[in-house]
Amino acid sequence: MVAEFRYVRRIGFSEKEDKAIREWLVPFASFVKGEEVSWGTTDVTQFRHLTEDAKVEIVEDPYWARLMDTAAVLRRTIEEEGGVIEVLKQITTDKSA
């Protein structure tokens, strides 16, 4: 079932662009309504991308691995420093920064 949603067409969009944007928004409307959503992705490293030629494609996130590495460093740092609360206290009360 396709979710019904309100959409105000932006001035300057071509018919092709308007159709693509509506298609791209359908899962978001379903998600907001609390309905089950099929995003079209098969892995957490993918996302829906609206291309310049008004197509919806599923693409790999080129930054995913780097962001997961960053998250791992942050997690280790927080764990070594005594937890999230302690790190936040240090960050917010450190006058030398």
PASEMI-886850 format. One line per field, with one value per atom (N, C-alpha, C): residue number from 1; x, y, z negated; atom name; residue in one letter. Coordinates in pm, whole numbers. Each point is the difference from the previous one (the first is absolute). Example, Ala and Ser with C-alpha at 12.3 -4.5 7.8 and 13.67 -1.06 7.14 Angstrom:
pos: (1 | 1 | 1 | 2 | 2 | 2)
c1: (1319 | -89 | 90 | -35 | 82 | -77)
c2: (-569 | 119 | 120 | 105 | 119 | 109)
c3: (-780 | 0 | 0 | 72 | -6 | -73)
site: (N | CA | C | N | CA | C)
code: (a | a | a | s | s | s)
! end
This chain:
pos: (1 | 1 | 1 | 2 | 2 | 2 | 3 | 3 | 3 | 4 | 4 | 4 | 5 | 5 | 5 | 6 | 6 | 6 | 7 | 7 | 7 | 8 | 8 | 8 | 9 | 9 | 9 | 10 | 10 | 10 | 11 | 11 | 11 | 12 | 12 | 12 | 13 | 13 | 13 | 14 | 14 | 14 | 15 | 15 | 15 | 16 | 16 | 16 | 17 | 17 | 17 | 18 | 18 | 18 | 19 | 19 | 19 | 20 | 20 | 20 | 21 | 21 | 21 | 22 | 22 | 22 | 23 | 23 | 23 | 24 | 24 | 24 | 25 | 25 | 25 | 26 | 26 | 26 | 27 | 27 | 27 | 28 | 28 | 28 | 29 | 29 | 29 | 30 | 30 | 30 | 31 | 31 | 31 | 32 | 32 | 32 | 33 | 33 | 33 | 34 | 34 | 34 | 35 | 35 | 35 | 36 | 36 | 36 | 37 | 37 | 37 | 38 | 38 | 38 | 39 | 39 | 39 | 40 | 40 | 40 | 41 | 41 | 41 | 42 | 42 | 42 | 43 | 43 | 43 | 44 | 44 | 44 | 45 | 45 | 45 | 46 | 46 | 46 | 47 | 47 | 47 | 48 | 48 | 48 | 49 | 49 | 49 | 50 | 50 | 50 | 51 | 51 | 51 | 52 | 52 | 52 | 53 | 53 | 53 | 54 | 54 | 54 | 55 | 55 | 55 | 56 | 56 | 56 | 57 | 57 | 57 | 58 | 58 | 58 | 59 | 59 | 59 | 60 | 60 | 60 | 61 | 61 | 61 | 62 | 62 | 62 | 63 | 63 | 63 | 64 | 64 | 64 | 65 | 65 | 65 | 66 | 66 | 66 | 67 | 67 | 67 | 68 | 68 | 68 | 69 | 69 | 69 | 70 | 70 | 70 | 71 | 71 | 71 | 72 | 72 | 72 | 73 | 73 | 73 | 74 | 74 | 74 | 75 | 75 | 75 | 76 | 76 | 76 | 77 | 77 | 77 | 78 | 78 | 78 | 79 | 79 | 79 | 80 | 80 | 80 | 81 | 81 | 81 | 82 | 82 | 82 | 83 | 83 | 83 | 84 | 84 | 84 | 85 | 85 | 85 | 86 | 86 | 86 | 87 | 87 | 87 | 88 | 88 | 88 | 89 | 89 | 89 | 90 | 90 | 90 | 91 | 91 | 91 | 92 | 92 | 92 | 93 | 93 | 93 | 94 | 94 | 94 | 95 | 95 | 95 | 96 | 96 | 96 | 97 | 97 | 97)
c1: (84 | -84 | 88 | -27 | 76 | -57 | 88 | -43 | -52 | -108 | -51 | 70 | 40 | 61 | -21 | 7 | -14 | 136 | -3 | 125 | -30 | 79 | -15 | 109 | -42 | 96 | 81 | 129 | 91 | 2 | -6 | 8 | 139 | 3 | 126 | 34 | -70 | 24 | -66 | 68 | -60 | -97 | -82 | -91 | 78 | 112 | 84 | 55 | 48 | 53 | -110 | -115 | -113 | -39 | -8 | -34 | 105 | 128 | 108 | -3 | -27 | -5 | -115 | -114 | -114 | 36 | 65 | 42 | 98 | 94 | 102 | -61 | -108 | -63 | -94 | -48 | -99 | 43 | 120 | 36 | 8 | 40 | 7 | -139 | -97 | -138 | -51 | 28 | -41 | 67 | 129 | 76 | -59 | -29 | -55 | -137 | -75 | -132 | 9 | 121 | 18 | -26 | -5 | -25 | 132 | -11 | 118 | 55 | 130 | 63 | 99 | -4 | 102 | 82 | 121 | 85 | 68 | 5 | 67 | 146 | 47 | 139 | 11 | 119 | 23 | 102 | 55 | 107 | -1 | 48 | 2 | 98 | 86 | 98 | -57 | -126 | -63 | -102 | -27 | -106 | -64 | -119 | -72 | 57 | 32 | 62 | -83 | -36 | -71 | 105 | 13 | 106 | -37 | 99 | -23 | -94 | -6 | -92 | -133 | -35 | -131 | -33 | 98 | -23 | 32 | -71 | 28 | 86 | 119 | 91 | 41 | 28 | 57 | 151 | 71 | 146 | 68 | 126 | 83 | 47 | -2 | 48 | 153 | 64 | 147 | 68 | -74 | 58 | -27 | -78 | -43 | 117 | 97 | 112 | 77 | 23 | 74 | -78 | -132 | -81 | -5 | -2 | 2 | 134 | 109 | 131 | 1 | -57 | -8 | -83 | -114 | -85 | 75 | 80 | 76 | 104 | 66 | 98 | -68 | -112 | -74 | -46 | -51 | -47 | 115 | 116 | 116 | 44 | 4 | 41 | -92 | -128 | -97 | 13 | 15 | 14 | 126 | 110 | 127 | -4 | -82 | -7 | -107 | -69 | -96 | -145 | -32 | -141 | -37 | -115 | -48 | -13 | -58 | -23 | 133 | 99 | 129 | 68 | -8 | 59 | -71 | -131 | -75 | 34 | 15 | 39 | 136 | 95 | 134 | -3 | -76 | -7 | -62 | -107 | -73 | 61 | 86 | 59 | 146 | 60 | 143 | 18 | 63 | 20 | 123 | 87 | 121 | -23 | -117 | -28 | -33)
c2: (-119 | 119 | 124 | 92 | 124 | 99 | 59 | 96 | 127 | 51 | 129 | 108 | 106 | 109 | 130 | 108 | 132 | 46 | 62 | 44 | 127 | 102 | 126 | 3 | 7 | -1 | 129 | -16 | 114 | 63 | 129 | 73 | -24 | -32 | -21 | -145 | -93 | -142 | -41 | -81 | -56 | -112 | -46 | -111 | -124 | -24 | -115 | 11 | 119 | 21 | -15 | 58 | -8 | -146 | -79 | -142 | -74 | 29 | -65 | 37 | 125 | 44 | -68 | -9 | -70 | -146 | -65 | -139 | -12 | 94 | -1 | 20 | 79 | 31 | -108 | -89 | -100 | -76 | -58 | -73 | 89 | 126 | 91 | 27 | 18 | 21 | -121 | -118 | -124 | -10 | 30 | -7 | 94 | 124 | 98 | -45 | -68 | -51 | -126 | -52 | -120 | -128 | 9 | -118 | -72 | -126 | -76 | 57 | 12 | 66 | -94 | 1 | -68 | 110 | 19 | 108 | -39 | -129 | -45 | -33 | 21 | -30 | -143 | -56 | -136 | -3 | 116 | 7 | 139 | 11 | 130 | 98 | -48 | 88 | 65 | -24 | 54 | 107 | 87 | 99 | 34 | 60 | 43 | 135 | 11 | 121 | 49 | 126 | 62 | 62 | -55 | 43 | 131 | 60 | 124 | -19 | -122 | -25 | -56 | 32 | -29 | -148 | -79 | -142 | -30 | -97 | -46 | -125 | 5 | -114 | -38 | -127 | -48 | -2 | 72 | 10 | -35 | -40 | -25 | 132 | 12 | 119 | -2 | 92 | -3 | 38 | 55 | 45 | -97 | -106 | -90 | -56 | -61 | -63 | 102 | 117 | 105 | 46 | 15 | 42 | -108 | -126 | -108 | -3 | 28 | 9 | 114 | 114 | 115 | -34 | -66 | -40 | -94 | -91 | -94 | 73 | 98 | 79 | 77 | 62 | 74 | -91 | -119 | -95 | -42 | -33 | -40 | 114 | 120 | 116 | 20 | -8 | 19 | -110 | -124 | -111 | 14 | 42 | 15 | 117 | 99 | 119 | -8 | -112 | -17 | 17 | -4 | 7 | 134 | 2 | 117 | 121 | -18 | 112 | 64 | -82 | 54 | 77 | -53 | 69 | 133 | -1 | 125 | 102 | -46 | 91 | 61 | -83 | 50 | 101 | -31 | 91 | 133 | -5 | 123 | 81 | -61 | 74 | 32 | -48 | 25 | 144 | 80 | 143 | 25 | -100 | 19 | -14 | -50 | -24 | 128)
c3: (0 | 0 | 0 | 88 | 8 | -101 | -77 | -101 | 67 | -54 | 45 | -81 | 63 | -73 | 76 | -75 | 62 | 49 | 113 | 62 | 76 | -24 | 73 | 106 | 124 | 110 | -1 | 10 | 0 | 139 | 4 | 126 | 60 | 127 | 68 | 24 | -69 | 25 | 131 | 75 | 121 | -43 | 93 | -29 | -42 | 67 | -33 | -142 | -36 | -134 | -105 | 29 | -93 | -25 | 105 | -11 | -84 | 25 | -74 | -148 | -31 | -139 | -73 | 65 | -60 | -28 | 94 | -18 | -116 | -7 | -103 | -139 | -9 | -128 | -52 | 85 | -43 | -126 | -6 | -123 | -123 | 17 | -113 | -57 | 88 | -44 | -77 | 50 | -68 | -137 | -5 | -125 | -104 | 39 | -92 | -53 | 83 | -41 | -86 | -19 | -80 | 77 | 131 | 83 | 29 | 37 | 38 | 130 | 8 | 115 | 68 | 132 | 79 | 66 | -50 | 51 | 130 | 30 | 121 | -23 | -121 | -33 | -50 | 9 | -50 | -112 | -35 | -98 | -63 | -125 | -67 | 63 | 87 | 65 | 127 | 28 | 121 | -36 | 97 | -19 | 135 | -8 | 119 | 43 | 127 | 54 | 118 | -4 | 112 | 91 | 120 | 91 | 71 | 62 | 74 | 118 | 53 | 111 | -48 | -126 | -58 | -10 | -42 | -24 | -145 | -55 | -135 | 11 | -60 | 4 | -141 | -18 | -126 | 20 | -87 | 14 | -132 | 11 | -117 | -58 | -131 | -67 | 1 | 72 | 9 | -131 | -95 | -127 | -115 | 24 | -107 | -80 | 66 | -71 | -83 | 57 | -72 | -124 | 14 | -114 | -108 | 40 | -99 | -74 | 72 | -65 | -101 | 38 | -90 | -124 | 21 | -112 | -94 | 55 | -84 | -84 | 59 | -75 | -111 | 31 | -103 | -112 | 36 | -100 | -92 | 60 | -82 | -91 | 53 | -79 | -118 | 24 | -108 | -104 | 45 | -94 | -84 | 62 | -73 | -97 | 27 | -84 | -107 | -11 | -110 | 37 | 126 | 40 | 61 | 59 | 72 | -92 | -118 | -91 | -41 | -32 | -40 | 113 | 121 | 115 | 23 | -8 | 19 | -109 | -122 | -109 | 29 | 45 | 31 | 112 | 102 | 117 | -39 | -78 | -32 | -114 | -81 | -111 | 18 | 108 | 27 | 44 | -84 | 30 | 85 | 15 | 77 | 150 | 39 | 143 | 71)
site: (N | CA | C | N | CA | C | N | CA | C | N | CA | C | N | CA | C | N | CA | C | N | CA | C | N | CA | C | N | CA | C | N | CA | C | N | CA | C | N | CA | C | N | CA | C | N | CA | C | N | CA | C | N | CA | C | N | CA | C | N | CA | C | N | CA | C | N | CA | C | N | CA | C | N | CA | C | N | CA | C | N | CA | C | N | CA | C | N | CA | C | N | CA | C | N | CA | C | N | CA | C | N | CA | C | N | CA | C | N | CA | C | N | CA | C | N | CA | C | N | CA | C | N | CA | C | N | CA | C | N | CA | C | N | CA | C | N | CA | C | N | CA | C | N | CA | C | N | CA | C | N | CA | C | N | CA | C | N | CA | C | N | CA | C | N | CA | C | N | CA | C | N | CA | C | N | CA | C | N | CA | C | N | CA | C | N | CA | C | N | CA | C | N | CA | C | N | CA | C | N | CA | C | N | CA | C | N | CA | C | N | CA | C | N | CA | C | N | CA | C | N | CA | C | N | CA | C | N | CA | C | N | CA | C | N | CA | C | N | CA | C | N | CA | C | N | CA | C | N | CA | C | N | CA | C | N | CA | C | N | CA | C | N | CA | C | N | CA | C | N | CA | C | N | CA | C | N | CA | C | N | CA | C | N | CA | C | N | CA | C | N | CA | C | N | CA | C | N | CA | C | N | CA | C | N | CA | C | N | CA | C | N | CA | C | N | CA | C | N | CA | C | N | CA | C | N | CA | C | N | CA | C | N | CA | C | N | CA | C)
code: (m | m | m | v | v | v | a | a | a | e | e | e | f | f | f | r | r | r | y | y | y | v | v | v | r | r | r | r | r | r | i | i | i | g | g | g | f | f | f | s | s | s | e | e | e | k | k | k | e | e | e | d | d | d | k | k | k | a | a | a | i | i | i | r | r | r | e | e | e | w | w | w | l | l | l | v | v | v | p | p | p | f | f | f | a | a | a | s | s | s | f | f | f | v | v | v | k | k | k | g | g | g | e | e | e | e | e | e | v | v | v | s | s | s | w | w | w | g | g | g | t | t | t | t | t | t | d | d | d | v | v | v | t | t | t | q | q | q | f | f | f | r | r | r | h | h | h | l | l | l | t | t | t | e | e | e | d | d | d | a | a | a | k | k | k | v | v | v | e | e | e | i | i | i | v | v | v | e | e | e | d | d | d | p | p | p | y | y | y | w | w | w | a | a | a | r | r | r | l | l | l | m | m | m | d | d | d | t | t | t | a | a | a | a | a | a | v | v | v | l | l | l | r | r | r | r | r | r | t | t | t | i | i | i | e | e | e | e | e | e | e | e | e | g | g | g | g | g | g | v | v | v | i | i | i | e | e | e | v | v | v | l | l | l | k | k | k | q | q | q | i | i | i | t | t | t | t | t | t | d | d | d | k | k | k | s | s | s | a | a | a)
! end
